[in-house]
Amino acid sequence: MTFATVITRTALGLAAPEVLVEVHASQGLPSMTIVGLPDTAVRESRDRVRSAIINSGFTFPNRRLTVNLAPADLPKDGARLDLPIALGILAASGQLDPETLNGYEFVGELALNGELRAVQGVLSVARAAFNARHRLCVPSVNAEEAARIPQSVIFGAENLKQLCLHLQGITPLLPMPEPPVTVIENVHLPDLVDVRGQHRARRALEIAAAGGHSILFIGPPGTGKTLLASRLAGILPPLTEEESLEVASIYSISNLTLPFGQRSFRAPHHTASAAALVGGGSQPRAGEITLAHHGVLFLDELPEFDRKVLEVLRQPLESHEVVISRAARQVTFPARFQLVAAMNPCPCGYAGDSSGRCKCSPDVINRYRGRLSGPLLDRIDLHIEVPALPVSDLQLSDKAPVAESSATVLKRVLAAREQQITRQNHANAALTPQGLNTVAHLGDAEQKLMQTAQQRLGLSARAYHRVLRVARTIADLSSAEHILVPHLTESLGYRSTFNI
């Protein structure tokens, strides 16, 4: 047998398209050619594979080897193809029965001594292999991660020799058991009990957590904006298993680590580029908003970001995905994140402060706030003023009331979120206009209030729907079946702060 085919997969965003490694051993001068749009790392596999085969006790064939990576128009990157190329060479040279490769998929980087090294994106590969009803062989360090796909058959091998003994039936490997589901507790996250005063901001944070809404904090320096934002993760509901797998897949392809089941909290610096936020590159990679999928994206000092950078957030906030287009293909990344932003009211930070220390002119303040476009602000559900606190609120005393902890607030958030899941199977922030017509029906008094508010505040259609979504969340927190005037009044109060 001078021809062999091995199934593997490459990475394309969160997808893992199938790649056939075809190896042909023919007569001619000893050489090895790899075709099929390989990148530099794949082309360099010739030397790694040769040394790994020899050091594993096999013979590298003294023939002309042609390795084709099909489909030929799909770029292949990384060292994940080392293992399937090596197995294809062994099968094509008669050292391994090609029939033993049937029903398997293989990914793994080879060391010169034949050991298998970890590869990134193995969770996406495992999901695709399971959908194709194939068994998957990976480096042992990746086996536990790959086995998180329920009912998948994963084999982890330490080296090339061990895997070949398994395929030959001499020393079979045991399938990797599915890791137990670990429940991530919020006990180690920053607690709301540390936030003194700021009752309105705490209330808005609870509403944002209950309905999955975006929020903007506006206030002078040192009033607790960052402190509040960092506490949001501690009052968010736990991820479902499917959501945890989505987040783990994103971090796997990005070669980053995050405890399985934990919500991400991303806080890029204001010097970040547009590509850093949405992703990009010749081989598109996930950006910050994708890394914040099912988590929190915190943008501190919002006006300090380049305006063009901020504008790229507009579409993902609506569509919950990022589409990166290149000449030959498109890659789609999920981006269902919760935006939390913070900003000062003016360049010096003290506009409206009772001390009168702000010397910024109205034109300077308007230019500063003008760095944020109206369409972007329109997409943020809650605009919250975070004023400076009097010293009496900051001082600790036995008579001072104890602030609610994150655990106490989380109970109310979970109860409200459970109502939403039961009613429409997702959080209120994801309600479509059609869905609002069903779950946010307004009575006569409520309709009249909204008509007046739309005229006085100049609400756009988008802002109108966002007010209804927030009002629906406020109603859920009070266990109300319908949206009432008090719920709408509170929701409208969270839209006007930026105009102070």
URVEN-V241668 format. One record per residue. N is the residue number from 0. RES is the residue in one small letter. SS is DSSP state (helix for helix, strand for strand, loop for the rest). PHI is phi as a letter, one per 40 degrees, with the letter a starting at -180 (999 if undefined). PSI is psi in degrees with one decimal (* if undefined). Layout:
n=N res=RES ss=SS phi=PHI psi=PSI
n=N res=RES ss=SS phi=PHI psi=PSI
This chain:
n=0 res=m ss=loop phi=999 psi=120.8
n=1 res=t ss=loop phi=b psi=8.5
n=2 res=f ss=strand phi=b psi=139.3
n=3 res=a ss=strand phi=a psi=151.3
n=4 res=t ss=strand phi=b psi=132.4
n=5 res=v ss=strand phi=b psi=138.9
n=6 res=i ss=strand phi=c psi=131.6
n=7 res=t ss=strand phi=a psi=-170.9
n=8 res=r ss=strand phi=a psi=148.8
n=9 res=t ss=loop phi=b psi=180.0
n=10 res=a ss=loop phi=b psi=133.7
n=11 res=l ss=strand phi=a psi=88.9
n=12 res=g ss=loop phi=g psi=-131.7
n=13 res=l ss=loop phi=c psi=-7.9
n=14 res=a ss=strand phi=c psi=160.8
n=15 res=a ss=loop phi=b psi=78.3
n=16 res=p ss=loop phi=c psi=147.1
n=17 res=e ss=strand phi=c psi=140.3
n=18 res=v ss=strand phi=b psi=130.1
n=19 res=l ss=strand phi=c psi=121.3
n=20 res=v ss=strand phi=c psi=106.6
n=21 res=e ss=strand phi=b psi=125.4
n=22 res=v ss=strand phi=b psi=127.9
n=23 res=h ss=strand phi=b psi=124.0
n=24 res=a ss=strand phi=b psi=116.1
n=25 res=s ss=strand phi=b psi=171.8
n=26 res=q ss=loop phi=c psi=150.4
n=27 res=g ss=loop phi=i psi=-177.1
n=28 res=l ss=loop phi=c psi=137.9
n=29 res=p ss=loop phi=d psi=123.4
n=30 res=s ss=strand phi=a psi=170.2
n=31 res=m ss=strand phi=a psi=119.6
n=32 res=t ss=strand phi=b psi=132.4
n=33 res=i ss=strand phi=b psi=124.1
n=34 res=v ss=strand phi=b psi=162.7
n=35 res=g ss=loop phi=h psi=40.8
n=36 res=l ss=loop phi=f psi=50.2
n=37 res=p ss=strand phi=c psi=147.6
n=38 res=d ss=loop phi=c psi=-173.4
n=39 res=t ss=helix phi=c psi=-42.0
n=40 res=a ss=helix phi=c psi=-36.0
n=41 res=v ss=helix phi=c psi=-41.1
n=42 res=r ss=helix phi=c psi=-34.9
n=43 res=e ss=loop phi=c psi=-10.1
n=44 res=s ss=helix phi=c psi=-19.0
n=45 res=r ss=helix phi=d psi=-45.2
n=46 res=d ss=helix phi=c psi=-38.5
n=47 res=r ss=helix phi=c psi=-43.7
n=48 res=v ss=helix phi=c psi=-42.3
n=49 res=r ss=helix phi=d psi=-50.2
n=50 res=s ss=helix phi=c psi=-39.3
n=51 res=a ss=helix phi=c psi=-40.7
n=52 res=i ss=helix phi=c psi=-46.3
n=53 res=i ss=helix phi=c psi=-44.6
n=54 res=n ss=helix phi=c psi=-8.4
n=55 res=s ss=loop phi=c psi=4.3
n=56 res=g ss=loop phi=g psi=8.4
n=57 res=f ss=loop phi=b psi=174.0
n=58 res=t ss=loop phi=b psi=127.2
n=59 res=f ss=loop phi=c psi=123.5
n=60 res=p ss=loop phi=c psi=135.8
n=61 res=n ss=loop phi=c psi=58.0
n=62 res=r ss=loop phi=b psi=176.9
n=63 res=r ss=strand phi=c psi=117.6
n=64 res=l ss=strand phi=b psi=129.8
n=65 res=t ss=strand phi=b psi=122.0
n=66 res=v ss=strand phi=b psi=118.3
n=67 res=n ss=strand phi=b psi=129.9
n=68 res=l ss=strand phi=b psi=104.0
n=69 res=a ss=strand phi=b psi=143.1
n=70 res=p ss=loop phi=c psi=145.7
n=71 res=a ss=loop phi=c psi=-20.8
n=72 res=d ss=loop phi=c psi=3.5
n=73 res=l ss=loop phi=b psi=118.2
n=74 res=p ss=loop phi=c psi=139.8
n=75 res=k ss=strand phi=b psi=130.7
n=76 res=d ss=loop phi=b psi=162.0
n=77 res=g ss=loop phi=g psi=173.0
n=78 res=a ss=loop phi=c psi=11.1
n=79 res=r ss=loop phi=c psi=-18.0
n=80 res=l ss=loop phi=c psi=-1.3
n=81 res=d ss=helix phi=d psi=-50.6
n=82 res=l ss=helix phi=c psi=-51.1
n=83 res=p ss=helix phi=c psi=-33.0
n=84 res=i ss=helix phi=c psi=-43.7
n=85 res=a ss=helix phi=c psi=-43.8
n=86 res=l ss=helix phi=c psi=-37.7
n=87 res=g ss=helix phi=c psi=-38.9
n=88 res=i ss=helix phi=c psi=-43.2
n=89 res=l ss=helix phi=c psi=-39.0
n=90 res=a ss=helix phi=c psi=-41.3
n=91 res=a ss=helix phi=c psi=-26.8
n=92 res=s ss=loop phi=c psi=3.3
n=93 res=g ss=loop phi=g psi=7.2
n=94 res=q ss=loop phi=c psi=-9.4
n=95 res=l ss=loop phi=a psi=133.3
n=96 res=d ss=loop phi=c psi=120.0
n=97 res=p ss=helix phi=d psi=-26.1
n=98 res=e ss=helix phi=c psi=-25.7
n=99 res=t ss=helix phi=c psi=-13.4
n=100 res=l ss=helix phi=c psi=-10.9
n=101 res=n ss=loop phi=c psi=137.2
n=102 res=g ss=loop phi=g psi=4.2
n=103 res=y ss=strand phi=b psi=154.2
n=104 res=e ss=strand phi=b psi=150.2
n=105 res=f ss=strand phi=b psi=136.4
n=106 res=v ss=loop phi=a psi=144.4
n=107 res=g ss=loop phi=i psi=145.9
n=108 res=e ss=strand phi=c psi=139.1
n=109 res=l ss=strand phi=b psi=133.5
n=110 res=a ss=loop phi=c psi=167.1
n=111 res=l ss=loop phi=c psi=-26.0
n=112 res=n ss=loop phi=c psi=6.8
n=113 res=g ss=loop phi=g psi=-3.6
n=114 res=e ss=strand phi=c psi=152.1
n=115 res=l ss=strand phi=c psi=129.3
n=116 res=r ss=strand phi=b psi=157.0
n=117 res=a ss=loop phi=c psi=150.9
n=118 res=v ss=loop phi=b psi=158.3
n=119 res=q ss=loop phi=c psi=158.4
n=120 res=g ss=loop phi=g psi=20.2
n=121 res=v ss=helix phi=c psi=-23.5
n=122 res=l ss=helix phi=c psi=-40.5
n=123 res=s ss=helix phi=c psi=-38.4
n=124 res=v ss=helix phi=c psi=-42.8
n=125 res=a ss=helix phi=c psi=-40.0
n=126 res=r ss=helix phi=c psi=-43.7
n=127 res=a ss=helix phi=c psi=-39.5
n=128 res=a ss=helix phi=c psi=-38.9
n=129 res=f ss=helix phi=c psi=-42.5
n=130 res=n ss=helix phi=c psi=-30.8
n=131 res=a ss=loop phi=c psi=-1.0
n=132 res=r ss=loop phi=g psi=42.3
n=133 res=h ss=loop phi=b psi=150.5
n=134 res=r ss=strand phi=c psi=150.2
n=135 res=l ss=strand phi=b psi=130.9
n=136 res=c ss=strand phi=b psi=125.8
n=137 res=v ss=strand phi=b psi=166.7
n=138 res=p ss=strand phi=d psi=147.0
n=139 res=s ss=helix phi=d psi=-29.8
n=140 res=v ss=helix phi=c psi=-18.1
n=141 res=n ss=helix phi=c psi=-7.0
n=142 res=a ss=helix phi=c psi=-43.7
n=143 res=e ss=helix phi=c psi=-40.5
n=144 res=e ss=helix phi=c psi=-45.6
n=145 res=a ss=helix phi=c psi=-32.0
n=146 res=a ss=loop phi=c psi=-3.7
n=147 res=r ss=loop phi=c psi=-16.8
n=148 res=i ss=loop phi=c psi=115.9
n=149 res=p ss=loop phi=d psi=138.1
n=150 res=q ss=loop phi=g psi=10.2
n=151 res=s ss=loop phi=c psi=155.5
n=152 res=v ss=loop phi=b psi=108.9
n=153 res=i ss=strand phi=b psi=132.4
n=154 res=f ss=strand phi=b psi=130.8
n=155 res=g ss=strand phi=b psi=129.9
n=156 res=a ss=strand phi=b psi=146.8
n=157 res=e ss=loop phi=c psi=-33.1
n=158 res=n ss=strand phi=a psi=173.8
n=159 res=l ss=helix phi=c psi=-40.5
n=160 res=k ss=helix phi=c psi=-44.9
n=161 res=q ss=helix phi=c psi=-40.4
n=162 res=l ss=helix phi=c psi=-40.1
n=163 res=c ss=helix phi=c psi=-38.3
n=164 res=l ss=helix phi=c psi=-34.6
n=165 res=h ss=helix phi=c psi=-45.8
n=166 res=l ss=helix phi=c psi=-33.0
n=167 res=q ss=loop phi=c psi=-6.4
n=168 res=g ss=loop phi=g psi=9.8
n=169 res=i ss=loop phi=c psi=-50.6
n=170 res=t ss=loop phi=b psi=85.8
n=171 res=p ss=loop phi=c psi=144.2
n=172 res=l ss=loop phi=c psi=148.7
n=173 res=l ss=loop phi=c psi=137.5
n=174 res=p ss=loop phi=c psi=143.2
n=175 res=m ss=loop phi=c psi=124.3
n=176 res=p ss=loop phi=c psi=152.4
n=177 res=e ss=loop phi=c psi=128.0
n=178 res=p ss=loop phi=c psi=146.5
n=179 res=p ss=loop phi=c psi=147.5
n=180 res=v ss=loop phi=c psi=121.2
n=181 res=t ss=loop phi=c psi=132.7
n=182 res=v ss=loop phi=c psi=119.2
n=183 res=i ss=loop phi=c psi=118.4
n=184 res=e ss=loop phi=c psi=150.3
n=185 res=n ss=helix phi=c psi=11.8
n=186 res=v ss=helix phi=c psi=-24.1
n=187 res=h ss=helix phi=c psi=1.1
n=188 res=l ss=loop phi=c psi=156.8
n=189 res=p ss=loop phi=d psi=139.2
n=190 res=d ss=loop phi=b psi=143.2
n=191 res=l ss=helix phi=c psi=-16.6
n=192 res=v ss=helix phi=c psi=-19.4
n=193 res=d ss=helix phi=c psi=-14.5
n=194 res=v ss=loop phi=c psi=115.9
n=195 res=r ss=loop phi=c psi=138.2
n=196 res=g ss=loop phi=g psi=-148.2
n=197 res=q ss=loop phi=f psi=49.6
n=198 res=h ss=helix phi=c psi=-38.3
n=199 res=r ss=helix phi=c psi=-40.2
n=200 res=a ss=helix phi=c psi=-38.5
n=201 res=r ss=helix phi=c psi=-41.8
n=202 res=r ss=helix phi=c psi=-44.4
n=203 res=a ss=helix phi=c psi=-37.7
n=204 res=l ss=helix phi=c psi=-38.9
n=205 res=e ss=helix phi=c psi=-41.7
n=206 res=i ss=helix phi=c psi=-43.0
n=207 res=a ss=helix phi=c psi=-42.1
n=208 res=a ss=helix phi=c psi=-39.3
n=209 res=a ss=helix phi=c psi=-36.3
n=210 res=g ss=helix phi=b psi=-1.8
n=211 res=g ss=loop phi=g psi=31.2
n=212 res=h ss=loop phi=c psi=155.7
n=213 res=s ss=loop phi=c psi=156.1
n=214 res=i ss=strand phi=a psi=143.2
n=215 res=l ss=strand phi=b psi=122.7
n=216 res=f ss=strand phi=c psi=130.3
n=217 res=i ss=strand phi=b psi=124.3
n=218 res=g ss=loop phi=i psi=169.1
n=219 res=p ss=loop phi=c psi=166.5
n=220 res=p ss=loop phi=c psi=143.1
n=221 res=g ss=loop phi=g psi=16.9
n=222 res=t ss=loop phi=c psi=-3.9
n=223 res=g ss=loop phi=h psi=17.3
n=224 res=k ss=helix phi=c psi=-49.8
n=225 res=t ss=helix phi=c psi=-36.5
n=226 res=l ss=helix phi=c psi=-44.0
n=227 res=l ss=helix phi=c psi=-45.4
n=228 res=a ss=helix phi=c psi=-39.4
n=229 res=s ss=helix phi=c psi=-15.2
n=230 res=r ss=loop phi=c psi=-5.5
n=231 res=l ss=helix phi=c psi=-41.4
n=232 res=a ss=helix phi=d psi=-29.3
n=233 res=g ss=helix phi=c psi=-10.4
n=234 res=i ss=helix phi=b psi=14.9
n=235 res=l ss=loop phi=c psi=145.8
n=236 res=p ss=loop phi=c psi=152.6
n=237 res=p ss=loop phi=c psi=153.0
n=238 res=l ss=loop phi=c psi=147.2
n=239 res=t ss=loop phi=c psi=168.8
n=240 res=e ss=helix phi=c psi=-40.7
n=241 res=e ss=helix phi=c psi=-41.1
n=242 res=e ss=helix phi=c psi=-39.5
n=243 res=s ss=helix phi=c psi=-39.4
n=244 res=l ss=helix phi=c psi=-38.1
n=245 res=e ss=helix phi=c psi=-47.1
n=246 res=v ss=helix phi=c psi=-43.2
n=247 res=a ss=helix phi=c psi=-36.3
n=248 res=s ss=helix phi=c psi=-40.5
n=249 res=i ss=helix phi=c psi=-45.5
n=250 res=y ss=helix phi=c psi=-27.1
n=251 res=s ss=helix phi=c psi=-45.5
n=252 res=i ss=helix phi=c psi=-21.3
n=253 res=s ss=loop phi=c psi=-1.7
n=254 res=n ss=loop phi=f psi=38.6
n=255 res=l ss=loop phi=b psi=163.5
n=256 res=t ss=loop phi=b psi=141.7
n=257 res=l ss=loop phi=a psi=130.3
n=258 res=p ss=loop phi=d psi=134.0
n=259 res=f ss=loop phi=c psi=128.3
n=260 res=g ss=loop phi=g psi=-2.5
n=261 res=q ss=loop phi=c psi=138.4
n=262 res=r ss=loop phi=c psi=140.4
n=263 res=s ss=loop phi=c psi=151.6
n=264 res=f ss=strand phi=b psi=106.6
n=265 res=r ss=strand phi=b psi=133.5
n=266 res=a ss=loop phi=b psi=75.1
n=267 res=p ss=loop phi=c psi=150.7
n=268 res=h ss=loop phi=c psi=156.1
n=269 res=h ss=loop phi=c psi=-5.5
n=270 res=t ss=loop phi=c psi=2.3
n=271 res=a ss=loop phi=c psi=144.9
n=272 res=s ss=loop phi=c psi=171.0
n=273 res=a ss=helix phi=c psi=-39.9
n=274 res=a ss=helix phi=c psi=-33.6
n=275 res=a ss=helix phi=c psi=-32.5
n=276 res=l ss=helix phi=c psi=-50.4
n=277 res=v ss=helix phi=c psi=-16.7
n=278 res=g ss=strand phi=h psi=168.7
n=279 res=g ss=strand phi=i psi=-159.4
n=280 res=g ss=loop phi=h psi=163.1
n=281 res=s ss=loop phi=c psi=-38.4
n=282 res=q ss=loop phi=b psi=97.2
n=283 res=p ss=loop phi=d psi=132.0
n=284 res=r ss=strand phi=b psi=158.9
n=285 res=a ss=strand phi=c psi=142.2
n=286 res=g ss=loop phi=b psi=-171.5
n=287 res=e ss=helix phi=c psi=-37.3
n=288 res=i ss=helix phi=c psi=-26.8
n=289 res=t ss=helix phi=c psi=-37.5
n=290 res=l ss=helix phi=c psi=-20.2
n=291 res=a ss=loop phi=c psi=11.1
n=292 res=h ss=loop phi=d psi=129.3
n=293 res=h ss=loop phi=f psi=20.5
n=294 res=g ss=loop phi=b psi=-150.3
n=295 res=v ss=strand phi=b psi=132.0
n=296 res=l ss=strand phi=b psi=112.1
n=297 res=f ss=strand phi=b psi=120.1
n=298 res=l ss=strand phi=b psi=101.1
n=299 res=d ss=loop phi=c psi=152.7
n=300 res=e ss=loop phi=f psi=56.3
n=301 res=l ss=helix phi=d psi=-45.6
n=302 res=p ss=helix phi=c psi=-15.1
n=303 res=e ss=helix phi=c psi=-16.0
n=304 res=f ss=loop phi=c psi=146.5
n=305 res=d ss=loop phi=c psi=137.4
n=306 res=r ss=helix phi=d psi=-38.5
n=307 res=k ss=helix phi=c psi=-31.5
n=308 res=v ss=helix phi=c psi=-43.7
n=309 res=l ss=helix phi=c psi=-32.8
n=310 res=e ss=helix phi=c psi=-23.1
n=311 res=v ss=loop phi=c psi=-12.5
n=312 res=l ss=helix phi=c psi=-18.5
n=313 res=r ss=helix phi=c psi=-49.9
n=314 res=q ss=helix phi=c psi=-46.3
n=315 res=p ss=helix phi=d psi=-32.2
n=316 res=l ss=helix phi=c psi=-26.0
n=317 res=e ss=helix phi=c psi=-47.3
n=318 res=s ss=helix phi=c psi=-17.4
n=319 res=h ss=loop phi=g psi=28.2
n=320 res=e ss=strand phi=a psi=161.4
n=321 res=v ss=strand phi=b psi=126.6
n=322 res=v ss=strand phi=b psi=113.4
n=323 res=i ss=strand phi=b psi=116.5
n=324 res=s ss=strand phi=b psi=134.9
n=325 res=r ss=loop phi=b psi=171.9
n=326 res=a ss=loop phi=d psi=-37.7
n=327 res=a ss=loop phi=c psi=-21.2
n=328 res=r ss=loop phi=a psi=169.2
n=329 res=q ss=strand phi=b psi=144.7
n=330 res=v ss=strand phi=b psi=130.4
n=331 res=t ss=strand phi=b psi=127.0
n=332 res=f ss=strand phi=b psi=141.7
n=333 res=p ss=strand phi=c psi=150.4
n=334 res=a ss=loop phi=a psi=55.0
n=335 res=r ss=loop phi=c psi=78.8
n=336 res=f ss=loop phi=b psi=164.3
n=337 res=q ss=strand phi=b psi=114.5
n=338 res=l ss=strand phi=c psi=127.9
n=339 res=v ss=strand phi=b psi=120.7
n=340 res=a ss=strand phi=b psi=156.3
n=341 res=a ss=strand phi=a psi=144.6
n=342 res=m ss=strand phi=a psi=158.8
n=343 res=n ss=loop phi=c psi=156.5
n=344 res=p ss=loop phi=c psi=-15.5
n=345 res=c ss=loop phi=a psi=173.1
n=346 res=p ss=loop phi=d psi=-40.3
n=347 res=c ss=loop phi=c psi=-20.1
n=348 res=g ss=loop phi=g psi=-2.3
n=349 res=y ss=loop phi=b psi=22.3
n=350 res=a ss=loop phi=c psi=133.0
n=351 res=g ss=loop phi=g psi=-4.0
n=352 res=d ss=loop phi=c psi=139.5
n=353 res=s ss=loop phi=c psi=-18.1
n=354 res=s ss=loop phi=c psi=-18.3
n=355 res=g ss=loop phi=g psi=17.9
n=356 res=r ss=loop phi=c psi=-13.4
n=357 res=c ss=loop phi=c psi=127.5
n=358 res=k ss=loop phi=b psi=12.3
n=359 res=c ss=loop phi=c psi=133.6
n=360 res=s ss=loop phi=c psi=160.6
n=361 res=p ss=helix phi=d psi=-36.4
n=362 res=d ss=helix phi=c psi=-40.6
n=363 res=v ss=helix phi=c psi=-42.2
n=364 res=i ss=helix phi=c psi=-42.4
n=365 res=n ss=helix phi=c psi=-39.4
n=366 res=r ss=helix phi=c psi=-38.9
n=367 res=y ss=helix phi=c psi=-48.5
n=368 res=r ss=helix phi=c psi=-24.1
n=369 res=g ss=loop phi=c psi=-9.3
n=370 res=r ss=loop phi=c psi=-19.0
n=371 res=l ss=loop phi=b psi=122.4
n=372 res=s ss=loop phi=c psi=152.7
n=373 res=g ss=helix phi=d psi=-44.3
n=374 res=p ss=helix phi=d psi=-34.4
n=375 res=l ss=helix phi=c psi=-47.1
n=376 res=l ss=helix phi=c psi=-33.1
n=377 res=d ss=helix phi=c psi=-25.5
n=378 res=r ss=loop phi=c psi=-4.7
n=379 res=i ss=loop phi=c psi=123.0
n=380 res=d ss=loop phi=c psi=-43.5
n=381 res=l ss=strand phi=b psi=123.8
n=382 res=h ss=strand phi=b psi=113.2
n=383 res=i ss=strand phi=b psi=128.1
n=384 res=e ss=strand phi=c psi=131.7
n=385 res=v ss=loop phi=b psi=90.3
n=386 res=p ss=loop phi=c psi=165.4
n=387 res=a ss=loop phi=c psi=141.3
n=388 res=l ss=loop phi=c psi=146.1
n=389 res=p ss=loop phi=c psi=154.9
n=390 res=v ss=helix phi=d psi=-33.0
n=391 res=s ss=helix phi=c psi=-30.9
n=392 res=d ss=helix phi=c psi=-22.7
n=393 res=l ss=helix phi=c psi=-24.2
n=394 res=q ss=loop phi=c psi=138.9
n=395 res=l ss=loop phi=c psi=134.7
n=396 res=s ss=loop phi=a psi=160.3
n=397 res=d ss=loop phi=c psi=-25.6
n=398 res=k ss=loop phi=c psi=-16.5
n=399 res=a ss=loop phi=c psi=134.3
n=400 res=p ss=loop phi=c psi=143.3
n=401 res=v ss=loop phi=c psi=128.8
n=402 res=a ss=loop phi=c psi=149.7
n=403 res=e ss=loop phi=c psi=143.3
n=404 res=s ss=loop phi=c psi=167.0
n=405 res=s ss=helix phi=c psi=-35.3
n=406 res=a ss=helix phi=c psi=-39.3
n=407 res=t ss=helix phi=c psi=-44.7
n=408 res=v ss=helix phi=c psi=-37.0
n=409 res=l ss=helix phi=c psi=-35.1
n=410 res=k ss=helix phi=c psi=-42.7
n=411 res=r ss=helix phi=c psi=-38.4
n=412 res=v ss=helix phi=c psi=-43.8
n=413 res=l ss=helix phi=c psi=-39.7
n=414 res=a ss=helix phi=c psi=-42.6
n=415 res=a ss=helix phi=c psi=-42.0
n=416 res=r ss=helix phi=c psi=-35.0
n=417 res=e ss=helix phi=c psi=-38.7
n=418 res=q ss=helix phi=c psi=-40.8
n=419 res=q ss=helix phi=c psi=-42.3
n=420 res=i ss=helix phi=c psi=-40.4
n=421 res=t ss=helix phi=c psi=-37.9
n=422 res=r ss=helix phi=c psi=-48.0
n=423 res=q ss=helix phi=b psi=5.7
n=424 res=n ss=loop phi=g psi=15.9
n=425 res=h ss=loop phi=a psi=169.9
n=426 res=a ss=loop phi=c psi=160.4
n=427 res=n ss=helix phi=c psi=-29.8
n=428 res=a ss=helix phi=c psi=-22.7
n=429 res=a ss=helix phi=c psi=6.4
n=430 res=l ss=loop phi=c psi=132.6
n=431 res=t ss=loop phi=c psi=164.8
n=432 res=p ss=helix phi=d psi=-36.2
n=433 res=q ss=helix phi=c psi=-39.5
n=434 res=g ss=helix phi=c psi=-34.3
n=435 res=l ss=helix phi=c psi=-35.5
n=436 res=n ss=helix phi=c psi=-25.9
n=437 res=t ss=helix phi=c psi=-43.7
n=438 res=v ss=helix phi=b psi=-7.3
n=439 res=a ss=loop phi=b psi=47.0
n=440 res=h ss=loop phi=c psi=133.0
n=441 res=l ss=loop phi=b psi=141.7
n=442 res=g ss=loop phi=c psi=-177.2
n=443 res=d ss=helix phi=c psi=-45.5
n=444 res=a ss=helix phi=c psi=-40.0
n=445 res=e ss=helix phi=c psi=-39.4
n=446 res=q ss=helix phi=c psi=-41.4
n=447 res=k ss=helix phi=c psi=-40.8
n=448 res=l ss=helix phi=c psi=-43.2
n=449 res=m ss=helix phi=c psi=-35.4
n=450 res=q ss=helix phi=c psi=-43.7
n=451 res=t ss=helix phi=c psi=-43.2
n=452 res=a ss=helix phi=c psi=-39.2
n=453 res=q ss=helix phi=c psi=-35.8
n=454 res=q ss=helix phi=c psi=-43.9
n=455 res=r ss=helix phi=c psi=-37.9
n=456 res=l ss=helix phi=c psi=-8.7
n=457 res=g ss=loop phi=g psi=42.7
n=458 res=l ss=loop phi=c psi=133.7
n=459 res=s ss=loop phi=c psi=171.6
n=460 res=a ss=helix phi=c psi=-37.9
n=461 res=r ss=helix phi=c psi=-46.0
n=462 res=a ss=helix phi=c psi=-36.9
n=463 res=y ss=helix phi=d psi=-46.4
n=464 res=h ss=helix phi=c psi=-34.9
n=465 res=r ss=helix phi=c psi=-35.7
n=466 res=v ss=helix phi=c psi=-42.1
n=467 res=l ss=helix phi=c psi=-39.5
n=468 res=r ss=helix phi=c psi=-44.8
n=469 res=v ss=helix phi=c psi=-40.9
n=470 res=a ss=helix phi=c psi=-37.0
n=471 res=r ss=helix phi=c psi=-37.9
n=472 res=t ss=helix phi=c psi=-42.2
n=473 res=i ss=helix phi=c psi=-39.2
n=474 res=a ss=helix phi=c psi=-38.3
n=475 res=d ss=helix phi=c psi=-37.5
n=476 res=l ss=helix phi=c psi=-27.2
n=477 res=s ss=loop phi=c psi=9.0
n=478 res=s ss=loop phi=f psi=33.1
n=479 res=a ss=loop phi=c psi=140.4
n=480 res=e ss=loop phi=c psi=-36.7
n=481 res=h ss=loop phi=b psi=158.1
n=482 res=i ss=loop phi=c psi=127.1
n=483 res=l ss=loop phi=b psi=172.7
n=484 res=v ss=helix phi=d psi=-45.3
n=485 res=p ss=helix phi=d psi=-36.4
n=486 res=h ss=helix phi=c psi=-43.3
n=487 res=l ss=helix phi=c psi=-39.3
n=488 res=t ss=helix phi=c psi=-44.2
n=489 res=e ss=helix phi=c psi=-41.8
n=490 res=s ss=helix phi=c psi=-42.4
n=491 res=l ss=helix phi=c psi=-31.5
n=492 res=g ss=helix phi=c psi=-19.8
n=493 res=y ss=loop phi=c psi=6.1
n=494 res=r ss=loop phi=b psi=-12.4
n=495 res=s ss=loop phi=b psi=-4.8
n=496 res=t ss=helix phi=c psi=-37.4
n=497 res=f ss=helix phi=c psi=-17.0
n=498 res=n ss=helix phi=c psi=4.4
n=499 res=i ss=loop phi=c psi=*
